[in-house]
């Protein structure tokens, strides 16, 4: 049986970043503004070898409910739509 999201469940947004990354800082601010109501986490890829292998220098990466929706240059509309779509029941 596929997982079905309840309307009350808040989407989870993860922003993969690294220290000293200007694009990452901008992405974090943008996500905070565009993903209101979602659970938001920032994860420094340099704290985990698997994340370093997976993302390398390809940060920031924004993931909404397990799906990568943006990387490097993060556009407001992209994040907003992904969070809105994640709120819709399947």
PDB file of N, CA, C and O in Angstrom:
ATOM      1  N   UNK A   1       0.852  -1.175   0.000  1.00  0.00           N
ATOM      2  CA  UNK A   1       0.000   0.000   0.000  1.00  0.00           C
ATOM      3  C   UNK A   1       0.899   1.240   0.000  1.00  0.00           C
ATOM      4  O   UNK A   1       1.780   1.351   0.852  1.00  0.00           O
ATOM      5  N   UNK A   2       0.695   2.176  -0.939  1.00  0.00           N
ATOM      6  CA  UNK A   2       1.535   3.376  -0.980  1.00  0.00           C
ATOM      7  C   UNK A   2       1.259   4.289   0.206  1.00  0.00           C
ATOM      8  O   UNK A   2       0.159   4.323   0.757  1.00  0.00           O
ATOM      9  N   UNK A   3       2.294   5.022   0.575  1.00  0.00           N
ATOM     10  CA  UNK A   3       2.168   5.989   1.666  1.00  0.00           C
ATOM     11  C   UNK A   3       1.267   7.121   1.221  1.00  0.00           C
ATOM     12  O   UNK A   3       1.432   7.651   0.122  1.00  0.00           O
ATOM     13  N   UNK A   4       0.326   7.495   2.051  1.00  0.00           N
ATOM     14  CA  UNK A   4      -0.540   8.643   1.749  1.00  0.00           C
ATOM     15  C   UNK A   4      -0.322   9.704   2.814  1.00  0.00           C
ATOM     16  O   UNK A   4      -0.337   9.421   4.012  1.00  0.00           O
ATOM     17  N   UNK A   5      -0.123  10.910   2.360  1.00  0.00           N
ATOM     18  CA  UNK A   5       0.124  12.034   3.260  1.00  0.00           C
ATOM     19  C   UNK A   5      -1.206  12.615   3.734  1.00  0.00           C
ATOM     20  O   UNK A   5      -2.103  12.867   2.930  1.00  0.00           O
ATOM     21  N   UNK A   6      -1.321  12.820   5.010  1.00  0.00           N
ATOM     22  CA  UNK A   6      -2.474  13.502   5.576  1.00  0.00           C
ATOM     23  C   UNK A   6      -2.323  14.998   5.328  1.00  0.00           C
ATOM     24  O   UNK A   6      -1.200  15.491   5.225  1.00  0.00           O
ATOM     25  N   UNK A   7      -3.414  15.717   5.234  1.00  0.00           N
ATOM     26  CA  UNK A   7      -3.351  17.171   5.047  1.00  0.00           C
ATOM     27  C   UNK A   7      -2.662  17.855   6.219  1.00  0.00           C
ATOM     28  O   UNK A   7      -2.115  18.946   6.058  1.00  0.00           O
ATOM     29  N   UNK A   8      -2.679  17.243   7.377  1.00  0.00           N
ATOM     30  CA  UNK A   8      -2.077  17.857   8.560  1.00  0.00           C
ATOM     31  C   UNK A   8      -0.569  17.659   8.633  1.00  0.00           C
ATOM     32  O   UNK A   8       0.094  18.302   9.447  1.00  0.00           O
ATOM     33  N   UNK A   9      -0.028  16.802   7.818  1.00  0.00           N
ATOM     34  CA  UNK A   9       1.407  16.546   7.842  1.00  0.00           C
ATOM     35  C   UNK A   9       2.139  17.695   7.175  1.00  0.00           C
ATOM     36  O   UNK A   9       1.774  18.126   6.081  1.00  0.00           O
ATOM     37  N   UNK A  10       3.173  18.187   7.838  1.00  0.00           N
ATOM     38  CA  UNK A  10       3.965  19.283   7.274  1.00  0.00           C
ATOM     39  C   UNK A  10       5.082  18.713   6.416  1.00  0.00           C
ATOM     40  O   UNK A  10       5.759  17.770   6.827  1.00  0.00           O
ATOM     41  N   UNK A  11       5.284  19.273   5.229  1.00  0.00           N
ATOM     42  CA  UNK A  11       6.388  18.811   4.389  1.00  0.00           C
ATOM     43  C   UNK A  11       7.728  19.051   5.083  1.00  0.00           C
ATOM     44  O   UNK A  11       7.861  19.972   5.888  1.00  0.00           O
ATOM     45  N   UNK A  12       8.717  18.219   4.768  1.00  0.00           N
ATOM     46  CA  UNK A  12      10.064  18.419   5.289  1.00  0.00           C
ATOM     47  C   UNK A  12      10.951  18.938   4.165  1.00  0.00           C
ATOM     48  O   UNK A  12      11.017  18.354   3.083  1.00  0.00           O
ATOM     49  N   UNK A  13      11.628  20.039   4.442  1.00  0.00           N
ATOM     50  CA  UNK A  13      12.554  20.634   3.484  1.00  0.00           C
ATOM     51  C   UNK A  13      13.949  20.561   4.089  1.00  0.00           C
ATOM     52  O   UNK A  13      14.180  21.042   5.198  1.00  0.00           O
ATOM     53  N   UNK A  14      14.877  19.956   3.351  1.00  0.00           N
ATOM     54  CA  UNK A  14      16.265  19.874   3.792  1.00  0.00           C
ATOM     55  C   UNK A  14      17.108  20.668   2.807  1.00  0.00           C
ATOM     56  O   UNK A  14      17.006  20.488   1.593  1.00  0.00           O
ATOM     57  N   UNK A  15      17.945  21.550   3.349  1.00  0.00           N
ATOM     58  CA  UNK A  15      18.872  22.316   2.524  1.00  0.00           C
ATOM     59  C   UNK A  15      20.271  21.800   2.833  1.00  0.00           C
ATOM     60  O   UNK A  15      20.771  21.976   3.944  1.00  0.00           O
ATOM     61  N   UNK A  16      20.901  21.164   1.851  1.00  0.00           N
ATOM     62  CA  UNK A  16      22.270  20.679   2.016  1.00  0.00           C
ATOM     63  C   UNK A  16      23.213  21.826   1.679  1.00  0.00           C
ATOM     64  O   UNK A  16      23.143  22.408   0.597  1.00  0.00           O
ATOM     65  N   UNK A  17      24.097  22.140   2.627  1.00  0.00           N
ATOM     66  CA  UNK A  17      24.951  23.317   2.532  1.00  0.00           C
ATOM     67  C   UNK A  17      26.385  22.959   2.889  1.00  0.00           C
ATOM     68  O   UNK A  17      26.721  21.796   3.109  1.00  0.00           O
ATOM     69  N   UNK A  18      27.217  23.988   2.942  1.00  0.00           N
ATOM     70  CA  UNK A  18      28.566  23.846   3.504  1.00  0.00           C
ATOM     71  C   UNK A  18      28.986  25.219   3.994  1.00  0.00           C
ATOM     72  O   UNK A  18      28.502  26.242   3.511  1.00  0.00           O
ATOM     73  N   UNK A  19      29.892  25.228   4.957  1.00  0.00           N
ATOM     74  CA  UNK A  19      30.382  26.478   5.548  1.00  0.00           C
ATOM     75  C   UNK A  19      31.065  27.321   4.476  1.00  0.00           C
ATOM     76  O   UNK A  19      31.776  26.799   3.617  1.00  0.00           O
ATOM     77  N   UNK A  20      30.839  28.624   4.539  1.00  0.00           N
ATOM     78  CA  UNK A  20      31.493  29.548   3.624  1.00  0.00           C
ATOM     79  C   UNK A  20      30.878  29.606   2.239  1.00  0.00           C
ATOM     80  O   UNK A  20      31.457  30.216   1.340  1.00  0.00           O
ATOM     81  N   UNK A  21      29.740  28.997   2.044  1.00  0.00           N
ATOM     82  CA  UNK A  21      29.078  28.950   0.736  1.00  0.00           C
ATOM     83  C   UNK A  21      28.025  30.055   0.653  1.00  0.00           C
ATOM     84  O   UNK A  21      26.989  29.986   1.313  1.00  0.00           O
ATOM     85  N   UNK A  22      28.300  31.070  -0.160  1.00  0.00           N
ATOM     86  CA  UNK A  22      27.362  32.179  -0.318  1.00  0.00           C
ATOM     87  C   UNK A  22      26.035  31.751  -0.918  1.00  0.00           C
ATOM     88  O   UNK A  22      24.978  32.196  -0.470  1.00  0.00           O
ATOM     89  N   UNK A  23      26.078  30.889  -1.932  1.00  0.00           N
ATOM     90  CA  UNK A  23      24.833  30.390  -2.520  1.00  0.00           C
ATOM     91  C   UNK A  23      24.007  29.626  -1.487  1.00  0.00           C
ATOM     92  O   UNK A  23      22.777  29.672  -1.503  1.00  0.00           O
ATOM     93  N   UNK A  24      24.696  28.926  -0.592  1.00  0.00           N
ATOM     94  CA  UNK A  24      24.005  28.160   0.452  1.00  0.00           C
ATOM     95  C   UNK A  24      23.272  29.094   1.410  1.00  0.00           C
ATOM     96  O   UNK A  24      22.126  28.838   1.778  1.00  0.00           O
ATOM     97  N   UNK A  25      23.935  30.172   1.809  1.00  0.00           N
ATOM     98  CA  UNK A  25      23.284  31.138   2.708  1.00  0.00           C
ATOM     99  C   UNK A  25      22.040  31.717   2.046  1.00  0.00           C
ATOM    100  O   UNK A  25      20.986  31.819   2.674  1.00  0.00           O
ATOM    101  N   UNK A  26      22.168  32.098   0.772  1.00  0.00           N
ATOM    102  CA  UNK A  26      21.007  32.635   0.052  1.00  0.00           C
ATOM    103  C   UNK A  26      19.892  31.604  -0.029  1.00  0.00           C
ATOM    104  O   UNK A  26      18.722  31.940   0.153  1.00  0.00           O
ATOM    105  N   UNK A  27      20.242  30.355  -0.302  1.00  0.00           N
ATOM    106  CA  UNK A  27      19.229  29.299  -0.393  1.00  0.00           C
ATOM    107  C   UNK A  27      18.524  29.101   0.947  1.00  0.00           C
ATOM    108  O   UNK A  27      17.307  28.921   0.983  1.00  0.00           O
ATOM    109  N   UNK A  28      19.271  29.131   2.041  1.00  0.00           N
ATOM    110  CA  UNK A  28      18.654  28.972   3.364  1.00  0.00           C
ATOM    111  C   UNK A  28      17.661  30.090   3.641  1.00  0.00           C
ATOM    112  O   UNK A  28      16.571  29.830   4.149  1.00  0.00           O
ATOM    113  N   UNK A  29      18.018  31.331   3.317  1.00  0.00           N
ATOM    114  CA  UNK A  29      17.103  32.465   3.523  1.00  0.00           C
ATOM    115  C   UNK A  29      15.869  32.324   2.635  1.00  0.00           C
ATOM    116  O   UNK A  29      14.745  32.558   3.081  1.00  0.00           O
ATOM    117  N   UNK A  30      16.082  31.944   1.388  1.00  0.00           N
ATOM    118  CA  UNK A  30      14.978  31.775   0.455  1.00  0.00           C
ATOM    119  C   UNK A  30      14.027  30.680   0.937  1.00  0.00           C
ATOM    120  O   UNK A  30      12.810  30.863   0.920  1.00  0.00           O
ATOM    121  N   UNK A  31      14.572  29.559   1.361  1.00  0.00           N
ATOM    122  CA  UNK A  31      13.732  28.458   1.845  1.00  0.00           C
ATOM    123  C   UNK A  31      12.953  28.889   3.085  1.00  0.00           C
ATOM    124  O   UNK A  31      11.772  28.562   3.210  1.00  0.00           O
ATOM    125  N   UNK A  32      13.585  29.609   3.992  1.00  0.00           N
ATOM    126  CA  UNK A  32      12.881  30.082   5.192  1.00  0.00           C
ATOM    127  C   UNK A  32      11.689  30.955   4.803  1.00  0.00           C
ATOM    128  O   UNK A  32      10.643  30.906   5.451  1.00  0.00           O
ATOM    129  N   UNK A  33      11.845  31.742   3.759  1.00  0.00           N
ATOM    130  CA  UNK A  33      10.780  32.639   3.308  1.00  0.00           C
ATOM    131  C   UNK A  33       9.716  31.894   2.495  1.00  0.00           C
ATOM    132  O   UNK A  33       8.523  32.145   2.668  1.00  0.00           O
ATOM    133  N   UNK A  34      10.129  30.991   1.623  1.00  0.00           N
ATOM    134  CA  UNK A  34       9.213  30.362   0.672  1.00  0.00           C
ATOM    135  C   UNK A  34       8.562  29.076   1.176  1.00  0.00           C
ATOM    136  O   UNK A  34       7.572  28.624   0.600  1.00  0.00           O
ATOM    137  N   UNK A  35       9.094  28.485   2.228  1.00  0.00           N
ATOM    138  CA  UNK A  35       8.577  27.195   2.703  1.00  0.00           C
ATOM    139  C   UNK A  35       7.957  27.328   4.087  1.00  0.00           C
ATOM    140  O   UNK A  35       8.080  26.429   4.919  1.00  0.00           O
ATOM    141  N   UNK A  36       7.298  28.440   4.326  1.00  0.00           N
ATOM    142  CA  UNK A  36       6.660  28.646   5.636  1.00  0.00           C
ATOM    143  C   UNK A  36       5.670  27.524   5.925  1.00  0.00           C
ATOM    144  O   UNK A  36       4.917  27.094   5.051  1.00  0.00           O
ATOM    145  N   UNK A  37       5.692  27.070   7.154  1.00  0.00           N
ATOM    146  CA  UNK A  37       4.809  25.983   7.554  1.00  0.00           C
ATOM    147  C   UNK A  37       5.424  24.602   7.382  1.00  0.00           C
ATOM    148  O   UNK A  37       4.898  23.614   7.894  1.00  0.00           O
ATOM    149  N   UNK A  38       6.533  24.535   6.665  1.00  0.00           N
ATOM    150  CA  UNK A  38       7.218  23.249   6.487  1.00  0.00           C
ATOM    151  C   UNK A  38       8.237  23.069   7.610  1.00  0.00           C
ATOM    152  O   UNK A  38       8.628  24.035   8.265  1.00  0.00           O
ATOM    153  N   UNK A  39       8.652  21.853   7.822  1.00  0.00           N
ATOM    154  CA  UNK A  39       9.757  21.561   8.732  1.00  0.00           C
ATOM    155  C   UNK A  39      11.027  21.765   7.912  1.00  0.00           C
ATOM    156  O   UNK A  39      11.216  21.105   6.890  1.00  0.00           O
ATOM    157  N   UNK A  40      11.898  22.675   8.351  1.00  0.00           N
ATOM    158  CA  UNK A  40      13.091  23.022   7.577  1.00  0.00           C
ATOM    159  C   UNK A  40      14.339  22.648   8.364  1.00  0.00           C
ATOM    160  O   UNK A  40      14.467  22.970   9.545  1.00  0.00           O
ATOM    161  N   UNK A  41      15.267  21.952   7.679  1.00  0.00           N
ATOM    162  CA  UNK A  41      16.556  21.606   8.284  1.00  0.00           C
ATOM    163  C   UNK A  41      17.662  21.993   7.324  1.00  0.00           C
ATOM    164  O   UNK A  41      17.524  21.845   6.110  1.00  0.00           O
ATOM    165  N   UNK A  42      18.755  22.487   7.872  1.00  0.00           N
ATOM    166  CA  UNK A  42      19.967  22.722   7.083  1.00  0.00           C
ATOM    167  C   UNK A  42      20.986  21.680   7.521  1.00  0.00           C
ATOM    168  O   UNK A  42      21.191  21.464   8.715  1.00  0.00           O
ATOM    169  N   UNK A  43      21.621  21.040   6.552  1.00  0.00           N
ATOM    170  CA  UNK A  43      22.600  19.996   6.838  1.00  0.00           C
ATOM    171  C   UNK A  43      23.897  20.348   6.130  1.00  0.00           C
ATOM    172  O   UNK A  43      23.918  20.534   4.913  1.00  0.00           O
ATOM    173  N   UNK A  44      24.980  20.440   6.894  1.00  0.00           N
ATOM    174  CA  UNK A  44      26.305  20.707   6.333  1.00  0.00           C
ATOM    175  C   UNK A  44      26.849  19.396   5.778  1.00  0.00           C
ATOM    176  O   UNK A  44      27.093  18.453   6.531  1.00  0.00           O
ATOM    177  N   UNK A  45      27.040  19.337   4.461  1.00  0.00           N
ATOM    178  CA  UNK A  45      27.481  18.082   3.841  1.00  0.00           C
ATOM    179  C   UNK A  45      28.855  17.648   4.328  1.00  0.00           C
ATOM    180  O   UNK A  45      29.177  16.461   4.289  1.00  0.00           O
ATOM    181  N   UNK A  46      29.666  18.590   4.783  1.00  0.00           N
ATOM    182  CA  UNK A  46      31.021  18.253   5.219  1.00  0.00           C
ATOM    183  C   UNK A  46      31.062  17.498   6.541  1.00  0.00           C
ATOM    184  O   UNK A  46      32.133  17.074   6.973  1.00  0.00           O
ATOM    185  N   UNK A  47      29.913  17.324   7.189  1.00  0.00           N
ATOM    186  CA  UNK A  47      29.870  16.587   8.452  1.00  0.00           C
ATOM    187  C   UNK A  47      29.663  15.090   8.251  1.00  0.00           C
ATOM    188  O   UNK A  47      29.653  14.330   9.220  1.00  0.00           O
ATOM    189  N   UNK A  48      29.499  14.658   6.997  1.00  0.00           N
ATOM    190  CA  UNK A  48      29.194  13.254   6.727  1.00  0.00           C
ATOM    191  C   UNK A  48      29.852  12.844   5.410  1.00  0.00           C
ATOM    192  O   UNK A  48      29.583  13.437   4.366  1.00  0.00           O
ATOM    193  N   UNK A  49      30.711  11.833   5.462  1.00  0.00           N
ATOM    194  CA  UNK A  49      31.434  11.390   4.262  1.00  0.00           C
ATOM    195  C   UNK A  49      30.503  10.963   3.136  1.00  0.00           C
ATOM    196  O   UNK A  49      30.790  11.218   1.966  1.00  0.00           O
ATOM    197  N   UNK A  50      29.389  10.313   3.475  1.00  0.00           N
ATOM    198  CA  UNK A  50      28.436   9.901   2.441  1.00  0.00           C
ATOM    199  C   UNK A  50      27.837  11.114   1.728  1.00  0.00           C
ATOM    200  O   UNK A  50      27.650  11.097   0.512  1.00  0.00           O
ATOM    201  N   UNK A  51      27.540  12.161   2.492  1.00  0.00           N
ATOM    202  CA  UNK A  51      26.994  13.375   1.880  1.00  0.00           C
ATOM    203  C   UNK A  51      28.031  14.066   1.008  1.00  0.00           C
ATOM    204  O   UNK A  51      27.697  14.605  -0.047  1.00  0.00           O
ATOM    205  N   UNK A  52      29.286  14.054   1.445  1.00  0.00           N
ATOM    206  CA  UNK A  52      30.361  14.639   0.634  1.00  0.00           C
ATOM    207  C   UNK A  52      30.456  13.891  -0.694  1.00  0.00           C
ATOM    208  O   UNK A  52      30.578  14.510  -1.751  1.00  0.00           O
ATOM    209  N   UNK A  53      30.401  12.557  -0.639  1.00  0.00           N
ATOM    210  CA  UNK A  53      30.453  11.763  -1.876  1.00  0.00           C
ATOM    211  C   UNK A  53      29.234  12.038  -2.757  1.00  0.00           C
ATOM    212  O   UNK A  53      29.353  12.141  -3.978  1.00  0.00           O
ATOM    213  N   UNK A  54      28.083  12.155  -2.143  1.00  0.00           N
ATOM    214  CA  UNK A  54      26.846  12.342  -2.914  1.00  0.00           C
ATOM    215  C   UNK A  54      26.756  13.725  -3.550  1.00  0.00           C
ATOM    216  O   UNK A  54      26.406  13.849  -4.724  1.00  0.00           O
ATOM    217  N   UNK A  55      27.072  14.768  -2.776  1.00  0.00           N
ATOM    218  CA  UNK A  55      26.855  16.130  -3.261  1.00  0.00           C
ATOM    219  C   UNK A  55      28.125  16.842  -3.699  1.00  0.00           C
ATOM    220  O   UNK A  55      28.064  17.768  -4.508  1.00  0.00           O
ATOM    221  N   UNK A  56      29.280  16.425  -3.175  1.00  0.00           N
ATOM    222  CA  UNK A  56      30.533  17.072  -3.569  1.00  0.00           C
ATOM    223  C   UNK A  56      30.440  18.584  -3.450  1.00  0.00           C
ATOM    224  O   UNK A  56      30.120  19.114  -2.385  1.00  0.00           O
ATOM    225  N   UNK A  57      30.721  19.275  -4.547  1.00  0.00           N
ATOM    226  CA  UNK A  57      30.635  20.742  -4.547  1.00  0.00           C
ATOM    227  C   UNK A  57      29.285  21.219  -5.084  1.00  0.00           C
ATOM    228  O   UNK A  57      29.083  22.416  -5.288  1.00  0.00           O
ATOM    229  N   UNK A  58      28.383  20.303  -5.309  1.00  0.00           N
ATOM    230  CA  UNK A  58      27.072  20.617  -5.886  1.00  0.00           C
ATOM    231  C   UNK A  58      26.096  21.058  -4.788  1.00  0.00           C
ATOM    232  O   UNK A  58      25.052  20.434  -4.599  1.00  0.00           O
ATOM    233  N   UNK A  59      26.429  22.112  -4.079  1.00  0.00           N
ATOM    234  CA  UNK A  59      25.552  22.646  -3.039  1.00  0.00           C
ATOM    235  C   UNK A  59      25.325  24.124  -3.316  1.00  0.00           C
ATOM    236  O   UNK A  59      26.182  24.768  -3.921  1.00  0.00           O
ATOM    237  N   UNK A  60      24.211  24.672  -2.898  1.00  0.00           N
ATOM    238  CA  UNK A  60      23.171  24.039  -2.094  1.00  0.00           C
ATOM    239  C   UNK A  60      22.297  23.104  -2.925  1.00  0.00           C
ATOM    240  O   UNK A  60      22.158  23.250  -4.139  1.00  0.00           O
ATOM    241  N   UNK A  61      21.723  22.148  -2.223  1.00  0.00           N
ATOM    242  CA  UNK A  61      20.716  21.263  -2.800  1.00  0.00           C
ATOM    243  C   UNK A  61      19.510  21.330  -1.873  1.00  0.00           C
ATOM    244  O   UNK A  61      19.648  21.208  -0.656  1.00  0.00           O
ATOM    245  N   UNK A  62      18.328  21.524  -2.452  1.00  0.00           N
ATOM    246  CA  UNK A  62      17.094  21.590  -1.671  1.00  0.00           C
ATOM    247  C   UNK A  62      16.286  20.330  -1.960  1.00  0.00           C
ATOM    248  O   UNK A  62      16.034  19.981  -3.114  1.00  0.00           O
ATOM    249  N   UNK A  63      15.887  19.659  -0.883  1.00  0.00           N
ATOM    250  CA  UNK A  63      15.129  18.412  -0.978  1.00  0.00           C
ATOM    251  C   UNK A  63      13.813  18.607  -0.238  1.00  0.00           C
ATOM    252  O   UNK A  63      13.804  19.024   0.921  1.00  0.00           O
ATOM    253  N   UNK A  64      12.703  18.307  -0.903  1.00  0.00           N
ATOM    254  CA  UNK A  64      11.382  18.402  -0.278  1.00  0.00           C
ATOM    255  C   UNK A  64      10.802  16.999  -0.211  1.00  0.00           C
ATOM    256  O   UNK A  64      10.590  16.347  -1.234  1.00  0.00           O
ATOM    257  N   UNK A  65      10.553  16.554   0.999  1.00  0.00           N
ATOM    258  CA  UNK A  65      10.011  15.209   1.236  1.00  0.00           C
ATOM    259  C   UNK A  65      10.759  14.134   0.450  1.00  0.00           C
ATOM    260  O   UNK A  65      10.149  13.250  -0.152  1.00  0.00           O
ATOM    261  N   UNK A  66      12.091  14.222   0.467  1.00  0.00           N
ATOM    262  CA  UNK A  66      12.918  13.190  -0.139  1.00  0.00           C
ATOM    263  C   UNK A  66      13.211  13.357  -1.619  1.00  0.00           C
ATOM    264  O   UNK A  66      13.933  12.544  -2.196  1.00  0.00           O
ATOM    265  N   UNK A  67      12.667  14.391  -2.249  1.00  0.00           N
ATOM    266  CA  UNK A  67      12.882  14.625  -3.676  1.00  0.00           C
ATOM    267  C   UNK A  67      13.717  15.879  -3.882  1.00  0.00           C
ATOM    268  O   UNK A  67      13.360  16.952  -3.397  1.00  0.00           O
ATOM    269  N   UNK A  68      14.830  15.747  -4.600  1.00  0.00           N
ATOM    270  CA  UNK A  68      15.643  16.925  -4.917  1.00  0.00           C
ATOM    271  C   UNK A  68      14.848  17.826  -5.852  1.00  0.00           C
ATOM    272  O   UNK A  68      14.381  17.390  -6.903  1.00  0.00           O
ATOM    273  N   UNK A  69      14.701  19.095  -5.455  1.00  0.00           N
ATOM    274  CA  UNK A  69      13.918  20.026  -6.271  1.00  0.00           C
ATOM    275  C   UNK A  69      14.767  21.162  -6.825  1.00  0.00           C
ATOM    276  O   UNK A  69      14.352  21.833  -7.770  1.00  0.00           O
ATOM    277  N   UNK A  70      15.947  21.390  -6.256  1.00  0.00           N
ATOM    278  CA  UNK A  70      16.799  22.482  -6.741  1.00  0.00           C
ATOM    279  C   UNK A  70      18.229  22.250  -6.292  1.00  0.00           C
ATOM    280  O   UNK A  70      18.489  21.605  -5.276  1.00  0.00           O
ATOM    281  N   UNK A  71      19.153  22.795  -7.079  1.00  0.00           N
ATOM    282  CA  UNK A  71      20.566  22.769  -6.690  1.00  0.00           C
ATOM    283  C   UNK A  71      21.238  24.017  -7.231  1.00  0.00           C
ATOM    284  O   UNK A  71      20.800  24.606  -8.219  1.00  0.00           O
ATOM    285  N   UNK A  72      22.310  24.403  -6.560  1.00  0.00           N
ATOM    286  CA  UNK A  72      23.108  25.578  -6.905  1.00  0.00           C
ATOM    287  C   UNK A  72      22.264  26.846  -6.874  1.00  0.00           C
ATOM    288  O   UNK A  72      22.069  27.401  -5.792  1.00  0.00           O
ATOM    289  N   UNK A  73      21.758  27.329  -7.987  1.00  0.00           N
ATOM    290  CA  UNK A  73      20.904  28.523  -8.001  1.00  0.00           C
ATOM    291  C   UNK A  73      19.477  28.089  -7.687  1.00  0.00           C
ATOM    292  O   UNK A  73      18.844  27.408  -8.494  1.00  0.00           O
ATOM    293  N   UNK A  74      18.970  28.477  -6.525  1.00  0.00           N
ATOM    294  CA  UNK A  74      17.650  28.043  -6.083  1.00  0.00           C
ATOM    295  C   UNK A  74      16.650  29.164  -6.353  1.00  0.00           C
ATOM    296  O   UNK A  74      16.811  30.277  -5.852  1.00  0.00           O
ATOM    297  N   UNK A  75      15.621  28.872  -7.141  1.00  0.00           N
ATOM    298  CA  UNK A  75      14.608  29.868  -7.504  1.00  0.00           C
ATOM    299  C   UNK A  75      13.432  29.812  -6.535  1.00  0.00           C
ATOM    300  O   UNK A  75      13.011  28.727  -6.136  1.00  0.00           O
ATOM    301  N   UNK A  76      12.894  30.979  -6.152  1.00  0.00           N
ATOM    302  CA  UNK A  76      11.773  31.008  -5.206  1.00  0.00           C
ATOM    303  C   UNK A  76      10.581  30.174  -5.663  1.00  0.00           C
ATOM    304  O   UNK A  76      10.023  29.412  -4.874  1.00  0.00           O
ATOM    305  N   UNK A  77      10.190  30.307  -6.912  1.00  0.00           N
ATOM    306  CA  UNK A  77       9.019  29.580  -7.395  1.00  0.00           C
ATOM    307  C   UNK A  77       9.175  28.080  -7.298  1.00  0.00           C
ATOM    308  O   UNK A  77       8.203  27.372  -7.034  1.00  0.00           O
ATOM    309  N   UNK A  78      10.371  27.588  -7.506  1.00  0.00           N
ATOM    310  CA  UNK A  78      10.628  26.148  -7.454  1.00  0.00           C
ATOM    311  C   UNK A  78      10.359  25.600  -6.060  1.00  0.00           C
ATOM    312  O   UNK A  78       9.685  24.582  -5.905  1.00  0.00           O
ATOM    313  N   UNK A  79      10.883  26.272  -5.057  1.00  0.00           N
ATOM    314  CA  UNK A  79      10.694  25.826  -3.668  1.00  0.00           C
ATOM    315  C   UNK A  79       9.228  25.943  -3.281  1.00  0.00           C
ATOM    316  O   UNK A  79       8.659  25.017  -2.703  1.00  0.00           O
ATOM    317  N   UNK A  80       8.618  27.076  -3.597  1.00  0.00           N
ATOM    318  CA  UNK A  80       7.212  27.309  -3.243  1.00  0.00           C
ATOM    319  C   UNK A  80       6.317  26.221  -3.848  1.00  0.00           C
ATOM    320  O   UNK A  80       5.474  25.658  -3.151  1.00  0.00           O
ATOM    321  N   UNK A  81       6.496  25.924  -5.137  1.00  0.00           N
ATOM    322  CA  UNK A  81       5.676  24.894  -5.798  1.00  0.00           C
ATOM    323  C   UNK A  81       5.904  23.511  -5.194  1.00  0.00           C
ATOM    324  O   UNK A  81       4.952  22.760  -4.983  1.00  0.00           O
ATOM    325  N   UNK A  82       7.151  23.179  -4.917  1.00  0.00           N
ATOM    326  CA  UNK A  82       7.451  21.854  -4.359  1.00  0.00           C
ATOM    327  C   UNK A  82       6.801  21.673  -2.991  1.00  0.00           C
ATOM    328  O   UNK A  82       6.267  20.605  -2.694  1.00  0.00           O
ATOM    329  N   UNK A  83       6.844  22.707  -2.163  1.00  0.00           N
ATOM    330  CA  UNK A  83       6.217  22.625  -0.836  1.00  0.00           C
ATOM    331  C   UNK A  83       4.699  22.559  -0.983  1.00  0.00           C
ATOM    332  O   UNK A  83       4.045  21.771  -0.300  1.00  0.00           O
ATOM    333  N   UNK A  84       4.140  23.373  -1.863  1.00  0.00           N
ATOM    334  CA  UNK A  84       2.688  23.346  -2.096  1.00  0.00           C
ATOM    335  C   UNK A  84       2.255  21.959  -2.568  1.00  0.00           C
ATOM    336  O   UNK A  84       1.273  21.408  -2.069  1.00  0.00           O
ATOM    337  N   UNK A  85       2.986  21.399  -3.525  1.00  0.00           N
ATOM    338  CA  UNK A  85       2.633  20.074  -4.040  1.00  0.00           C
ATOM    339  C   UNK A  85       2.780  18.994  -2.972  1.00  0.00           C
ATOM    340  O   UNK A  85       2.004  18.038  -2.950  1.00  0.00           O
ATOM    341  N   UNK A  86       3.761  19.133  -2.094  1.00  0.00           N
ATOM    342  CA  UNK A  86       3.962  18.154  -1.019  1.00  0.00           C
ATOM    343  C   UNK A  86       2.818  18.192  -0.019  1.00  0.00           C
ATOM    344  O   UNK A  86       2.549  17.195   0.652  1.00  0.00           O
ATOM    345  N   UNK A  87       2.145  19.325   0.089  1.00  0.00           N
ATOM    346  CA  UNK A  87       1.019  19.445   1.030  1.00  0.00           C
ATOM    347  C   UNK A  87      -0.240  18.779   0.505  1.00  0.00           C
ATOM    348  O   UNK A  87      -1.143  18.461   1.278  1.00  0.00           O
ATOM    349  N   UNK A  88      -0.308  18.565  -0.798  1.00  0.00           N
ATOM    350  CA  UNK A  88      -1.507  17.959  -1.391  1.00  0.00           C
ATOM    351  C   UNK A  88      -1.564  16.478  -1.051  1.00  0.00           C
ATOM    352  O   UNK A  88      -0.561  15.771  -1.150  1.00  0.00           O
ATOM    353  N   UNK A  89      -2.744  16.010  -0.649  1.00  0.00           N
ATOM    354  CA  UNK A  89      -2.863  14.567  -0.397  1.00  0.00           C
ATOM    355  C   UNK A  89      -2.748  13.811  -1.714  1.00  0.00           C
ATOM    356  O   UNK A  89      -3.157  14.309  -2.762  1.00  0.00           O
ATOM    357  N   UNK A  90      -2.190  12.605  -1.655  1.00  0.00           N
ATOM    358  CA  UNK A  90      -2.037  11.780  -2.878  1.00  0.00           C
ATOM    359  C   UNK A  90      -3.362  11.237  -3.328  1.00  0.00           C
ATOM    360  O   UNK A  90      -3.430  10.527  -4.331  1.00  0.00           O
TER     361      UNK A  90
END
